[in-house]
Amino acid sequence: MSIGTTHVIHSARLIRPTGILDDAWVRFDGDRVASVGTGDDWRDGLPSDATTTDAAGRRLAPGFIDLHCHGAGGAAADEGAEAVERILAVHNAHGTTRSVLSLVTAGVDDLAAQLRVIAAFAERDPRVLGSHLEGPFLDTEFRGAHDPALLRTADAASVDRLIDAANGTLVQITMAPEHDGALDAIGRFVDAGVRVAVGHTGADFETALAAFEAGATLLTHAFNGMRGIHHRVPGPVVAAMRSPEVTLEIVNDGVHVHPDVVRLAFAGAPGRIALVTDAMAATGSSDGRYILGSLEVDVVDGVARLVHGRSIAGSTLTQDVALRQAVVEAGIDLETAVAALTEVPAAAIGRGHELGRLEAGFAADAVLLDDDLGVEAVWGAGVRLA
């Protein structure tokens, strides 16, 4: 992927955490934001070869960041570099400028090979932030769309092998903390700079709290693949809400979580909700039969479920749809909803100093939105992506 030159987006309504900045402009120099302002000052000192975009009063947001994405365009992240290109193209068109590519449960040998492919891609393309291992250290009862024959407890040798294979690009791993070796593995991953997520777990409130105290800082697709909230048995969601360092993923497609529960999550963990897609191969493609890892999935009316067992098997969500769902269906204010797609996920993986905001020094990632929050244009690292 090439790096952009000087480009100015002007006459925009810039979405910031503190509100909307009218008649705003943002200047990109290469892959970074050089400056931000209002009015006609954007013309000052502009190189003769610079390009411009007149936003004409439309909304401008930072590029969306997806912490949990398995696929799109008929392709899955475990299928190699060509598949990754197809996945990114679909999600770029819907406003996602940076993606963590998620791998479903497989054998350690296979996962190590898949991690190496993603690591090589991430080295040459800033759109890929790295990888997410959703397994194999998960609970059988709450496995969702993961092959039970491939689930296992965490041992030091396997943990180290996965860390080494990723070569510094393993962003997060989802684990069930109630099983043997899990708490030791959490410490091992955290020491290697990997964010640990609690998910696909039968953990109760106290066990989830223990995992967070051991260093886990994410909750994978909150409310799904775990025990729910009961008034006497609060479970891992409330444990995550109670823990101020934990970010809760929400798959806001109207299927995984009811809009009123989405609103509850935003209220229960303000500033700590990350809207993710958990998208699988059918995203941006047609209904039909797909393979997720080693399991068959039927997609009907955009909803993915296992052929055998009928568990939800990822989604066909894109982040622009998640944004509209949050604002229109769940009643979340626009600034908060945009933050859940930008600065919150950036901070959750330790990239909040450079991603997720349109401010000087940050990545030149932006999404131009129409009045209905539809995507009109997308830039990543200063380059027009869609």
C-alpha positions in Angstrom: 0.0 0.0 0.0 1.4 3.4 -1.0 1.5 6.4 1.3 -0.5 9.6 0.5 1.0 13.0 -0.2 -0.6 16.3 0.9 -4.4 16.2 0.9 -6.9 18.6 2.6 -10.5 17.7 3.4 -12.3 21.0 4.1 -15.8 22.4 4.8 -16.6 19.4 7.0 -18.5 18.8 10.2 -15.7 17.1 12.2 -16.9 14.5 14.8 -14.9 14.8 18.0 -15.6 13.4 21.5 -16.5 16.9 22.7 -18.9 17.6 19.9 -19.1 18.6 16.2 -16.6 21.1 14.9 -18.3 23.0 12.0 -16.6 24.3 8.9 -13.5 22.2 9.8 -10.6 21.1 7.7 -8.0 18.3 8.1 -4.7 18.3 6.3 -2.8 15.1 5.6 0.9 15.1 4.9 1.8 11.6 3.9 0.3 9.1 6.3 -0.2 11.5 9.2 -2.5 14.4 10.0 -0.4 17.5 9.8 -3.0 20.0 11.1 -6.6 20.7 11.8 -8.5 23.9 11.8 -11.6 25.8 10.7 -12.6 28.3 8.0 -10.3 29.0 5.0 -6.9 28.7 6.7 -6.4 25.3 5.0 -5.3 27.2 1.9 -2.3 28.7 3.7 1.0 27.2 2.5 -0.6 24.5 0.5 1.9 22.9 -2.0 1.0 23.2 -5.7 0.7 19.4 -6.1 -1.7 19.1 -3.1 -5.2 17.6 -3.6 -8.4 18.6 -1.9 -11.8 17.3 -1.0 -14.8 19.6 -0.5 -16.8 17.9 2.3 -19.7 20.4 1.6 -20.9 20.2 5.2 -20.9 16.5 5.5 -19.7 14.7 8.6 -16.0 13.6 8.9 -15.0 10.9 11.3 -11.7 9.2 12.1 -11.2 5.9 10.3 -13.0 3.0 11.9 -10.9 0.3 13.8 -12.1 -3.3 13.9 -10.6 -5.4 16.7 -12.4 -8.6 15.6 -12.8 -9.5 11.9 -12.7 -13.0 10.4 -13.5 -12.3 6.8 -15.5 -10.8 4.0 -16.0 -11.0 0.2 -16.2 -14.8 0.4 -12.7 -15.0 2.0 -11.5 -15.8 5.5 -8.4 -14.5 7.3 -6.9 -18.1 7.6 -6.8 -18.5 3.8 -3.7 -16.5 3.0 -2.6 -13.1 1.7 -4.9 -13.0 -1.3 -7.9 -13.6 0.9 -6.7 -10.8 3.3 -6.7 -8.4 0.3 -10.3 -9.3 -0.5 -11.4 -8.9 3.2 -9.8 -5.5 3.5 -11.3 -4.2 0.3 -14.9 -5.0 1.5 -14.3 -3.5 5.0 -12.5 -0.4 3.6 -15.5 0.4 1.5 -17.6 0.5 4.7 -15.2 2.9 6.6 -12.9 0.4 8.4 -9.3 1.6 7.9 -7.5 -0.6 10.4 -8.3 -4.3 11.1 -7.2 -6.9 13.5 -7.6 -10.2 11.6 -9.2 -12.9 13.7 -8.4 -16.6 13.5 -10.8 -19.3 14.7 -9.8 -22.4 16.6 -7.4 -24.7 14.8 -4.4 -26.9 15.7 -1.4 -25.0 17.1 0.7 -25.9 14.0 -2.0 -24.5 11.7 -2.5 -21.4 13.8 1.3 -20.7 13.9 1.4 -20.8 10.1 -1.6 -18.5 9.8 -0.1 -16.1 12.3 3.1 -15.9 10.1 1.1 -15.0 7.0 -0.7 -12.2 8.8 2.5 -11.0 10.4 4.1 -10.7 6.9 1.0 -8.8 5.6 1.0 -6.4 8.6 4.7 -5.5 8.0 3.9 -4.2 4.5 0.3 -2.9 4.9 -0.8 -0.5 7.6 -4.4 -1.5 7.2 -3.6 -4.7 9.2 -2.9 -4.1 12.8 -2.1 -7.7 13.5 -3.9 -10.9 14.5 -6.4 -12.1 17.0 -6.5 -15.7 18.2 -10.1 -16.6 19.0 -9.1 -19.9 20.4 -8.0 -22.6 20.9 -8.1 -22.1 24.7 -11.9 -21.9 25.0 -14.6 -23.6 26.9 -16.4 -26.5 25.2 -19.9 -25.6 26.5 -19.6 -22.0 25.4 -17.6 -22.7 22.3 -20.0 -21.2 19.8 -18.7 -21.7 16.2 -15.5 -23.4 17.3 -14.6 -27.1 16.6 -14.8 -28.9 20.0 -12.2 -31.5 18.8 -9.6 -28.7 18.5 -10.2 -27.0 21.8 -7.5 -27.4 24.5 -6.1 -26.1 27.7 -3.2 -23.6 27.6 0.3 -24.9 28.2 3.5 -22.9 28.2 5.0 -24.5 25.1 1.9 -23.8 23.0 1.6 -20.3 24.3 5.3 -19.5 23.5 5.0 -21.1 20.0 2.0 -18.9 19.1 3.7 -15.8 20.4 6.9 -16.5 18.5 5.0 -17.3 15.2 3.3 -13.9 15.3 6.6 -12.1 15.6 5.2 -9.2 17.6 1.9 -8.9 15.7 -0.4 -10.9 17.9 -2.7 -8.1 19.1 -5.1 -10.1 21.2 -6.1 -13.6 22.2 -9.5 -14.8 23.5 -9.4 -17.3 26.4 -11.7 -19.0 28.9 -10.0 -18.2 32.2 -11.6 -21.0 34.2 -9.5 -23.9 32.8 -6.2 -25.3 33.9 -3.2 -23.2 32.9 -5.3 -20.2 31.9 -4.2 -17.7 34.5 -0.5 -18.6 33.9 -1.1 -18.2 30.2 -2.7 -14.8 30.7 0.5 -13.6 32.4 2.6 -15.1 29.7 0.7 -13.4 26.9 0.5 -10.0 28.8 4.3 -10.1 29.3 4.7 -10.5 25.6 2.6 -7.4 24.9 -0.6 -9.3 23.8 -4.0 -8.1 25.0 -5.9 -11.0 26.6 -9.7 -11.2 26.2 -12.1 -13.2 28.3 -14.6 -15.0 26.0 -16.2 -18.3 25.0 -16.2 -19.0 28.7 -18.3 -20.5 31.4 -16.6 -18.3 34.0 -18.6 -16.9 36.8 -18.3 -13.3 38.1 -15.4 -14.1 40.5 -13.4 -16.1 38.0 -13.8 -13.3 35.4 -12.7 -10.8 38.0 -9.6 -12.9 38.7 -8.8 -13.0 35.0 -9.0 -9.2 34.8 -6.9 -8.9 37.9 -4.3 -11.2 36.2 -4.1 -8.8 33.3 -6.9 -9.5 30.8 -8.3 -6.2 29.5 -10.9 -7.2 26.9 -14.3 -9.0 26.8 -14.9 -10.8 23.5 -18.3 -10.0 22.0 -20.0 -9.2 25.3 -23.1 -11.2 26.1 -22.3 -13.9 23.5 -20.3 -17.0 24.3 -20.6 -16.5 28.0 -23.1 -16.6 31.0 -25.6 -13.8 30.9 -26.5 -11.3 33.6 -28.6 -12.6 36.5 -29.6 -10.4 39.4 -27.9 -12.8 41.9 -25.2 -14.2 39.5 -23.9 -11.2 37.6 -21.4 -13.1 35.4 -18.5 -11.9 33.3 -20.3 -8.9 31.6 -20.8 -7.2 35.0 -17.3 -8.2 36.1 -16.0 -6.4 33.0 -18.2 -3.4 33.7 -16.8 -3.2 37.2 -13.2 -3.4 36.0 -12.2 0.1 34.7 -9.3 -1.2 32.6 -11.5 -3.6 30.5 -13.0 -2.8 27.1 -16.1 -4.7 26.1 -16.6 -5.7 22.5 -20.2 -5.5 21.1 -21.3 -7.0 17.8 -24.0 -4.5 17.1 -25.8 -6.1 14.2 -29.3 -6.3 15.8 -28.9 -10.1 16.1 -26.1 -10.7 18.6 -27.4 -8.1 21.1 -30.7 -6.4 21.5 -30.6 -2.6 21.0 -31.7 -2.0 24.6 -29.0 -4.2 25.9 -26.5 -2.3 23.7 -27.7 0.9 25.4 -27.3 -0.8 28.8 -23.7 -1.7 27.9 -22.8 1.8 27.0 -24.3 3.0 30.2 -22.6 0.4 32.3 -19.1 0.9 30.8 -18.9 4.5 29.5 -15.9 5.0 27.3 -15.1 1.3 27.2 -17.4 -0.1 24.5 -15.7 -1.1 21.2 -18.1 -1.9 18.3 -16.6 -4.8 16.3 -17.9 -6.8 13.4 -16.9 -10.4 14.1 -17.5 -10.6 10.3 -17.1 -13.9 8.5 -16.6 -14.7 4.8 -20.2 -13.9 3.8 -19.9 -10.2 4.7 -20.3 -8.2 1.5 -21.2 -11.5 -0.3 -24.3 -13.6 -0.8 -26.2 -15.9 1.4 -25.3 -19.6 1.2 -23.0 -22.2 2.7 -19.6 -21.3 4.0 -16.8 -22.8 6.0 -15.7 -21.1 9.2 -12.5 -22.8 10.4 -13.5 -26.4 10.1 -17.2 -26.0 10.5 -20.0 -25.6 8.0 -22.1 -22.4 8.3 -25.4 -21.5 6.6 -26.0 -17.8 6.0 -29.7 -16.9 5.6 -30.9 -13.3 5.3 -27.4 -12.2 6.4 -27.4 -14.2 9.6 -24.7 -16.9 9.9 -25.4 -20.0 11.9 -23.7 -23.4 12.2 -25.3 -26.1 10.0 -25.0 -28.5 13.0 -26.0 -26.9 16.3 -27.4 -23.7 15.0 -25.1 -21.5 17.1 -24.5 -18.0 15.7 -21.3 -18.2 13.7 -19.9 -14.7 13.4 -21.8 -12.0 11.5 -22.1 -10.3 8.1 -21.8 -6.9 9.8 -19.8 -3.9 8.6 -18.8 -1.0 10.9 -20.9 1.6 9.2 -24.0 -0.5 9.9 -22.9 -0.9 13.5 -22.7 2.9 13.7 -26.1 3.4 12.3 -27.6 0.7 14.6 -26.0 2.4 17.6 -27.4 5.8 16.8 -30.8 4.9 15.3 -31.8 1.7 17.1 -29.9 2.0 20.5 -30.2 5.8 20.8 -26.5 6.3 21.4 -25.3 9.9 20.7 -23.2 10.2 17.5 -20.0 11.3 19.2 -20.1 8.3 21.6 -20.9 5.9 18.9 -18.1 7.1 16.7 -15.7 6.9 19.6 -16.7 3.2 20.0 -15.4 2.6 16.5 -12.3 4.7 16.7 -10.6 6.0 19.9 -11.9 3.3 22.2 -10.6 0.3 20.2 -7.3 2.2 19.5 -6.8 2.7 23.2 -7.8 -0.9 24.0 -4.8 -2.2 22.1 -2.3 0.4 23.1 -2.5 2.5 19.9 -4.5 5.4 21.3 -1.5 7.8 20.9 -1.6 7.4 17.1 -4.9 6.0 15.9 -8.6 6.9 16.4 -8.5 10.6 16.3 -8.2 13.3 13.6 -5.6 15.4 15.3 -2.1 16.5 14.4 0.4 13.6 14.6 -2.3 10.9 14.3 -2.8 8.5 11.4 -4.3 10.0 8.3 -7.4 7.8 8.5 -10.8 9.3 7.8 -14.4 8.5 6.8 -16.7 11.0 5.1 -20.3 10.4 6.1 -23.6 11.6 4.6 -26.6 12.8 6.6 -27.8 9.2 7.0 -24.4 8.0 8.2 -23.7 6.3 4.9 -20.0 6.1 3.8 -19.1 8.5 1.0 -15.3 8.4 1.0 -12.6 6.7 3.0 -8.9 7.4 3.5 -6.3 5.2 5.2 -2.7 6.3 5.8 -3.4 9.4 3.6 -4.5 7.2 0.6 -8.0 7.2 -0.8 -9.4 3.7 -0.1 -13.0 4.1 -1.2 
